[in-house]
Amino acid sequence: MKIVILDGYSINPGDLNWALLEALGNLTVYERSAPDEVLERSKNAEIVLTNKSKVPGEVIGALPKLRYIGELATGFDNIAIRAAAQRNIPVCNVPGYSTQSVAQLTWALILELTYNVKRRSDEVHAGAWTRSKDFCFGHQGLFELQGKTIALIGLGLIGSAVAKIAMAFGMNIIAAVRNPAKYNIPGIRIADIDECFEQADFVSLHCPLTESNRQMVNTELLKKMKPSAYLVNTARGGLIHEQDLAKALREKQIAGAAVDVLSSEPPAADNPLLNAPNCVITPHIAWATKEARERLLFESAENIKAFLNGELRNVVNGVTNL
């Protein structure tokens, strides 16, 4: 069984090993694959695994030996799942492996917005405290989370984990979901998306990216937010119209933003958020704790084991029979 990983470096930059996958077949790992390299590198593979490298329909159609595609992540918008289904090739992802890690970074970003920890530390190292006439400085802009309202756009595994932490902070929680009738969670009030943006002190995005919600956070929604409110995104960069958000930040329509994802990664040098004021940006690291990556490799191996045993696990493209 020939197994090819198209972009292994992001998952394992050297602190893990591939033993679980090596035990399942003849494994070839490429650190990165450019779009024009995917077909050639996959041509003899029966199993192709990808984290962010795109596997389009024309590639799937040109790989007669291909039997299985594994998404080394939860989101699978980089794979042409319908083209795979037409050939009865299962596409399997790994849901839930990074839930706690993404929730953890979500709160790291929120706490950074409330205390400006890095900026205060930089000021201290630059000598501002030693020059201060008082025992402390930098009171401006600090505030407590207790009693504030957080709006969660999406209430899946990650959104629910973020909500639990919000409860511990004593915050009011509202959430926008696709099927409101399915949710009755004590301490969380279901609301529509307009109300979420209007009432929240923090809006935090936790929904998948689809064609119907691409760039949904645009000028229209941003204008509904309070000027003291913050936007947080640890989901997908494509959910935000970045020019509109940069404009809202420059014009102080909202107080700030913190994002771990951008519409194109790595971003172009002229991405408008890179120079926007009051915008914290981290380089898509929410999922990347060592513990989460270990779970990712383990569950990916379990998916393949099930496939080799004639079973299907975590299929996302509707294939039910091998």
N, C-alpha and C positions, 0 to 999 in steps of 0.2 A: 504494500500500500504506500504510494508516494504522496507525501504531505508537503505542501509548500505554504510557508508564512510569508506574506508579501511585505509586511512592515513590522518586524519584530522589535525594533529598537525602543519604540515608545513604551512597550510593555515590559521589556527586559533589557535595560541598558547595561546589564552586567551584574546586577545584584541578585538575580534569580537564576534558575537553570531550566532547561527544556526537557528534563528527564521524563516527565509524565507524557509528553507528546512523542518523544523519541521512542518510548516503549510501544507505541501504537503503529509505527511504520517507519519508512525511510524519510526522515525529516530534513528539509532544506529551509533555512531561515535567511531571508534577506532583511537587512536593516531597514531599508526604504526601497520603494519601487515607484518610479515615475510612471505617469499614465501610459506612455508608449513602451514600457517594459513589462506591463502586467501580462499581456498575452504570451509573450515569449517565455516568461518565467513560469507560467502556469500550464504550458502546453502538454506536458506529460503527467500532470498531477491528477489524482483521483479526488483528493481533498485539498481545497484551497481555504486558507484562513487569512482574514484581513481585519485590521483595526480601523484604519481610515482610508486606505487605498481603495479607489473606486473599482468596482467590478461591474462594468456596464453590460447591457444585453448583447452587444456585438461580440464581446469577449466570451461570454457564456456560450453563445452559439457556435463559436470557433474552437471549443474545447470538447472534443468527442469523448475523452476519457473521464471528464469531470463527473463526479457522483455526489459531491457534498460540498457545501460552502459554509464555513463557520465565521460568524461575526464575533471578533474578539472585543466585544463591547455590548452595550445594551441597545443603543440606537443603530439602525441598519439602513439608513437612507443612502449609504454609499454603495449598496448592492441592488442590482435590478432584480428584485424578488419575483416579479411576474414572469420575466424571461426564464428564470430558474424553474419556476413552477411548471411552465409549459414543457420543460424537459424532465419533469418529475424529480428535480434536484432539490432536496431540502436545504433551506437556509436556516441555520440555528444560531441564536444569540445567547447572551449570558445576562439574564435579568437579575438585578438586585445585588450584584457583587460589590458595588461601590456606594450603596445607599448611605451608610454611616459616614463614609469619607466625604461625600458630596454635602451631606447635611452639616458636617463639621466645618467645611470651608465656607458654606453659606453663612454660618454664624461668625466665622472669622472675619468675613467681609463686613457683616453688619456691625460687629464690634469695632472694627477699624473705622467705620463711618461715625460711630458714636464718640470715639475717643481720639481718633487720629494718632494712633500709637506710634506708627513709624515716623511721622513728621515730628512728633514731640521728642522722640529719641534722637532724631537727627539734630534737632535744635539743641538738645542737651550736649551731644557730642561736639557741636560747633561752638560751645561755650556760653550759650544763652543762660544756663542756670547759674554758672559761676559769676556771671555779670549781674544777676538779678538782685534787686534790693529786698526781695521777699523770699520766704522759704519755699514758695511754689509760684508757678506762673502758667499761663495758657488755659485759663478758665473758659474762655469763649468757645461756644459751640458744643460743650459737653452736655449730655442729657442721659437720663435713665430710660431703660426699656420698659420698666413696669408701667402698666396702664396705657402704653402705646398700642396701636393697631397694626398688625401685619396682615397683608392680603397675599394668599398663596394662589398662584395661577397654576392649577394642577394639584391633585391630592393623591398621587400614587404613592409608591414606596418612599421616595425621597421627600415629597411634599409632606407626607404624614410624619416622617422622622423630624423634619424641620418644625412641624407643628408641636410635637411633643416638647421640643426644647423651648419653643415660644411659651408654652404653658408654664414651664419651670421659671421663666423670666416674669411671669405674671402679665403677659400681654393679652390683648383681645385678638382673636383670630377669625378672619373671614376667608372664604375660599371660593374660587370660581372653578367649576368642574363641568365636564361634558354632559353627564347624566345626573342631575341633582337628586333625582328620586332614589338613587342608590346609596346616598350618604346620609347618615344620621349619627354623627360623632359628637359626643358630649364635649362642649367647650369650643366647637367650631361651627360657625354660622355660614351656611351656603348663600352666596350672593351672585349676582351677575357681574360680568367683567367691568362694566361701567361703574357700578357701585364700589367694587374693589379698588379701582383706581381713584375714585373720588374720596373715599373715606380713609385710606391707609396712610400710615406714617412710613411704612415700608411695603413695597410691592416686590414679591420674590417669585421668579418664574421657575416652574417645575413641570413643564409640559413638553411633549415631543414636538418636533418640528414637522409640520405637514404643509402641503401646498395651500391649504385653507387658512393657516395661521401665520404664514411667512410674512415677516415685517409687520405683524399686527400691532406692535408697540410703535406707534407713529405719532405724528403731531397731534392728531385728534385725541388719542388716549392720553398722551402726556399732558395736554392742556387740562385734563380733568383732575390731575394730581394737585395736591396742596403744594404751595411753594416751599414748605418745610419738609416735604416727603422725599424718600429715596427709592431708587430702583435697583434691584439686585438680580443678576442673571447668572445662574450656574447650569442652565439647561442647554440651549443651542443659540449661537450668535444670530442665526437667521431669523429669530423671533423679533428682533429689534431693527427698525429702520435707523441705521447708525447716524446718518446725516441729521435726521429729525432729533435724535437724542442729543447729539453734539450741540445743535442749535438751542435746545431747551436748557442745556447746562450753561451755555454762554449767556443766554438771556435770563438766567436765574428763574426759569419757570418751575424748576424743582431744585432741591437742595444739593443733590449729588447722585452718583450712581457707582455701582461696583459690579464688575463683570469678570467672569472667568473664561468667557467664550466670545469669539467674534465671528462675523459672517464669513471671513476667509482666514484660514490659519495655516501657516503664520500670516499675519496681516501685512497688507501693502503699507509702504512707508507713509502714504497719504491717507490712511484710514482716519476719518474725522475724530474718532474717539481718542486717538493717541495724544492729541493736543487739546482735548476738551478739559475745562476746569472742573475740579471736584469729581474726578472720575478715577476710581481705583481699578486697575486692570491686572489680573494675574493670568499666566500663560497656560490656560486649560489644564490645571493641575488638580482639580477637585477629586478626580477619579484615581489619582496616581499614587496613593499611599502604597507602601510595600504590601501591607495586609490585603488591600483590595486587589492588587495585581496578582498576588498569590491565589486568591479566590478565583480570579478570572482564569488563570491557567488551569486550576483544578477543575472548574466547571466546564471549561472548554474540552478538556480531556474526557470528562464524564459524558458530554454530548457525543463525542466521537465514539467512545466505547459503546454507547447505546446504539448508534448507527451501525457499527460493525456487527452488533448482535441482532440486527434486523428490527430495531426499535427506533422511535423518534422522540426527541427530547428538546423542548424549547424551540419548536419550529415556528417561524414567523411568516411563512409564505403559503400556508395552507396545504402543503404536501402531507398526505396521511398514509400513503402506502409506498413501500419501496419496491 
